Amino acid sequence: MSDPGEISQHPATLPGVLAQLLGRPDEDSLPALQILCEEHAWLSAPFAELQVTPLDRWQAEHTRLFVNGYPRTLCPPFESIHRHGRMEGPACDELKGLYRRAGLMPSDGLPADYLGTMLEFSAWLCAQGTDEAKETLLDLRSGHLDNWVPRFSRCVREKSQLRLYRELGEKMESWVASIP
């Protein structure tokens, strides 16, 4: 997410952590995960598994689940695919409007309906701590997250071969359900 000025990510919040975990793993991911374990104990067992998992296997699992599985992507992290059966559906315009009303715009190259974008937005809203931000988070939940994230989360839990993504699916679903 970005605003006309600059907005930093809020990785210490649960939605910020979840957004990070959806990203493609690289050489820096394991050290970053180790740091996240300090504040998020639920990541300790996935971290231990990934310490003995080759990076290319982790990357292949990420790709298989979220990017380009064969014969289809198993758990696409895009609202439009789940709600409209295609990329760049009406959900994108709805979300762009929601982001604009909050004074933000998605970063270049990231679709408005990408779950990582929505989670970054949620983390930013949580960090604001205002009644308006809480109301916007509720709008995001009722208008978007509730419509597909539970199904997405179940898919990740059922299809993943790595504990990290199974835990991600579990935390994602419980976090969405806990938004007041």
C-alpha positions as CSV (number, residue, x, y, z in Angstrom):
1,M,0.0,0.0,0.0
2,S,1.1,3.5,-0.5
3,D,-0.3,6.9,0.2
4,P,0.6,10.2,-1.5
5,G,3.4,10.5,1.1
6,E,4.8,7.2,2.4
7,I,3.2,4.4,4.5
8,S,5.3,1.7,6.1
9,Q,4.1,-1.9,6.6
10,H,3.1,-3.0,10.1
11,P,4.6,-6.5,10.2
12,A,4.2,-6.9,13.9
13,T,0.4,-6.9,13.7
14,L,-1.1,-10.3,12.8
15,P,-2.5,-9.1,9.4
16,G,1.0,-7.6,8.7
17,V,2.6,-10.9,9.4
18,L,0.1,-12.8,7.3
19,A,0.7,-10.5,4.4
20,Q,4.5,-11.1,4.7
21,L,4.0,-14.9,4.8
22,L,2.0,-14.7,1.5
23,G,5.0,-13.3,-0.3
24,R,7.3,-15.4,-2.4
25,P,10.1,-16.8,-0.2
26,D,13.7,-15.8,-1.0
27,E,17.1,-16.0,0.7
28,D,16.0,-13.4,3.3
29,S,12.7,-15.2,4.2
30,L,14.1,-17.7,6.7
31,P,16.0,-15.0,8.8
32,A,12.9,-12.8,8.6
33,L,10.7,-15.7,9.8
34,Q,13.1,-16.3,12.7
35,I,12.6,-12.7,13.8
36,L,8.8,-13.0,13.5
37,C,9.0,-16.1,15.8
38,E,10.1,-13.8,18.7
39,E,6.7,-12.1,18.7
40,H,4.6,-14.9,17.2
41,A,5.2,-18.2,18.9
42,W,2.9,-20.0,16.5
43,L,5.6,-19.6,13.8
44,S,8.2,-21.6,15.8
45,A,7.2,-25.1,14.5
46,P,6.9,-23.9,10.9
47,F,10.3,-22.2,11.3
48,A,11.9,-25.4,12.5
49,E,10.5,-27.3,9.5
50,L,11.7,-24.7,7.1
51,Q,15.2,-24.7,8.6
52,V,15.6,-28.2,7.1
53,T,13.6,-27.6,3.9
54,P,15.6,-26.5,0.9
55,L,14.6,-23.0,-0.3
56,D,13.7,-24.3,-3.8
57,R,11.1,-26.7,-2.2
58,W,9.6,-23.8,-0.2
59,Q,9.4,-21.7,-3.3
60,A,7.9,-24.5,-5.3
61,E,5.2,-25.0,-2.6
62,H,4.4,-21.3,-2.7
63,T,4.1,-21.4,-6.5
64,R,2.0,-24.5,-6.5
65,L,-0.4,-23.1,-3.9
66,F,-0.7,-19.4,-4.9
67,V,0.8,-18.7,-8.3
68,N,0.8,-21.5,-10.9
69,G,-0.1,-25.0,-9.8
70,Y,-0.8,-27.7,-12.4
71,P,-3.3,-28.1,-13.8
72,R,-4.6,-25.0,-12.0
73,T,-3.5,-22.8,-9.1
74,L,-4.8,-24.5,-6.0
75,C,-5.4,-21.6,-3.7
76,P,-5.3,-18.3,-5.7
77,P,-5.0,-15.3,-3.3
78,F,-7.2,-13.0,-5.3
79,E,-10.8,-12.1,-4.4
80,S,-11.9,-11.8,-8.0
81,I,-11.1,-15.4,-8.8
82,H,-13.1,-16.6,-5.8
83,R,-16.1,-14.3,-6.3
84,H,-16.2,-13.7,-10.0
85,G,-14.3,-16.6,-11.5
86,R,-11.6,-14.4,-13.1
87,M,-8.8,-11.9,-12.4
88,E,-9.6,-8.2,-12.2
89,G,-13.3,-8.6,-11.4
90,P,-15.6,-6.0,-9.9
91,A,-14.0,-6.6,-6.5
92,C,-10.9,-4.7,-7.7
93,D,-12.9,-1.5,-8.3
94,E,-14.7,-1.9,-5.0
95,L,-11.5,-2.3,-3.1
96,K,-9.8,0.6,-5.0
97,G,-12.7,2.8,-3.8
98,L,-12.3,1.6,-0.2
99,Y,-8.5,2.3,-0.3
100,R,-9.1,5.7,-1.9
101,R,-11.6,6.7,0.8
102,A,-8.9,5.9,3.4
103,G,-6.4,8.0,1.4
104,L,-4.3,5.1,0.1
105,M,-3.6,3.3,-3.2
106,P,-2.3,-0.2,-3.8
107,S,1.4,-0.3,-4.7
108,D,2.2,-0.5,-8.4
109,G,1.9,-4.0,-9.8
110,L,-0.2,-5.4,-7.0
111,P,-3.9,-6.0,-7.7
112,A,-6.3,-4.3,-5.3
113,D,-7.9,-7.7,-4.6
114,Y,-4.7,-9.6,-3.8
115,L,-4.9,-10.9,-0.3
116,G,-1.5,-9.5,0.6
117,T,-2.7,-6.0,-0.4
118,M,-5.8,-6.4,1.7
119,L,-3.9,-7.6,4.7
120,E,-1.4,-4.7,4.4
121,F,-4.4,-2.4,4.3
122,S,-5.8,-4.1,7.4
123,A,-2.5,-3.8,9.3
124,W,-2.4,-0.1,8.4
125,L,-6.0,0.3,9.6
126,C,-5.2,-1.5,12.9
127,A,-2.2,0.8,13.5
128,Q,-4.4,3.9,13.0
129,G,-6.5,3.0,16.1
130,T,-9.3,5.5,15.1
131,D,-13.0,4.8,15.0
132,E,-13.0,5.6,11.3
133,A,-10.3,3.0,10.7
134,K,-12.2,0.4,12.7
135,E,-15.3,1.1,10.7
136,T,-13.3,0.8,7.4
137,L,-11.9,-2.6,8.7
138,L,-15.4,-3.8,9.3
139,D,-16.4,-2.7,5.8
140,L,-13.4,-4.6,4.4
141,R,-14.4,-7.7,6.4
142,S,-18.1,-7.7,5.6
143,G,-17.8,-6.5,2.0
144,H,-14.8,-8.6,1.0
145,L,-12.9,-10.8,3.4
146,D,-16.0,-12.8,4.7
147,N,-16.9,-13.6,1.1
148,W,-13.9,-15.7,0.3
149,V,-11.1,-15.8,2.9
150,P,-12.7,-18.7,4.9
151,R,-12.8,-20.8,1.7
152,F,-9.2,-19.8,0.8
153,S,-8.0,-20.5,4.3
154,R,-9.5,-24.0,4.2
155,C,-7.9,-24.7,0.8
156,V,-4.5,-23.7,2.1
157,R,-4.8,-25.8,5.2
158,E,-5.9,-28.8,3.2
159,K,-3.6,-28.6,0.2
160,S,-0.3,-27.4,1.7
161,Q,2.6,-29.7,2.2
162,L,4.4,-27.2,4.5
163,R,3.3,-26.5,8.0
164,L,3.9,-22.7,7.5
165,Y,1.0,-22.5,5.0
166,R,-1.3,-24.7,7.0
167,E,-0.7,-22.5,10.0
168,L,-1.2,-19.4,7.8
169,G,-4.5,-20.7,6.7
170,E,-5.6,-21.4,10.3
171,K,-4.5,-17.9,11.5
172,M,-6.0,-16.2,8.5
173,E,-9.4,-17.7,9.1
174,S,-9.4,-17.0,12.8
175,W,-8.2,-13.5,12.4
176,V,-11.0,-12.6,9.9
177,A,-13.6,-14.2,12.2
178,S,-12.2,-12.1,15.1
179,I,-12.6,-8.7,13.5
180,P,-15.2,-7.0,15.7
